[in-house]
Amino acid sequence: MLDSSQVEVADRVSRRRALLFVIAVAVFAVVQLFGRPFFLGEAVTPRRLTINLWSLNAFALMLALATGGGVLNRRALRKLVNDEVFRANRTFAAAIGYWVTLATAMAVFWLGGLRDTSGREAIYLIVSIGLVASCLAFALREHQAHSSK
């Protein structure tokens, strides 16, 4: 039997998750816009540390989206927070991310004739844009789910 306080905690954690996803993706996007390791005019060799930090940050966002965050929460709380609404919202976000990623890849291909683009630059663009779209879609759906309650 579920304790009402457990349900309240799970609801609070779930509501906070939507806001935390918006903050995390905003920070990720701003860092990419102002600290981008590519597209500095001419072909440059990006600093290895910048690339590694970008990939670690992107991986952390992917992991958060895959698990819903809160991997350190107790199992009972995770089961309450990661309910069927969460799974539907994550599936929707994955679909949005998929289509945005495909569209970005096609844009990189089509626009590749305007400027030489390395494979790393293309991956950086495709992953960054697809990940931002996916995380924002997830956060929006989570927020909408809680607004309707």
CORFEN-V418185 format. One line per field, one symbol per residue. ss: DSSP state (H for helix, E for strand, L for the rest). phi: phi as a letter, one per 30 degrees, with the letter a starting at -180 (. if undefined). psi: psi as a letter, one per 40 degrees, with the letter a starting at -180 (. if undefined). Layout:
BEGIN
ss->???
phi->???
psi->???
END
This chain:
BEGIN
ss->LLLHHHHHHHHHHHHHHHHHHHHHHHHHHHHHHHLLLLLLLLLLLLLHHHHHHHHHHHHHHHHHHHHLLLLLLLHHHHHHHLLHHHHHHHHHHHHHHHHHHHHHHHHHHHHLLLLLLLHHHHHHHHHHHHHHHHHHHHHHHHHHHHHLL
phi->.dddddddddddddddeddddddddddedddddccedbicjcdbdddeddddddddddddddddddciiiddddeddddddcdddeddddddddddedddddddddddddddddadbddddddeddddddddddddddddddddddddd
psi->hhhdddddddddddddddddddddddddddddddfheiffcihihihdddddddddddddddddddeeafeeiidddddddgadddddddddddddddddddddddddddedddhhhiddddddddddddddddddddddddddddde.
END
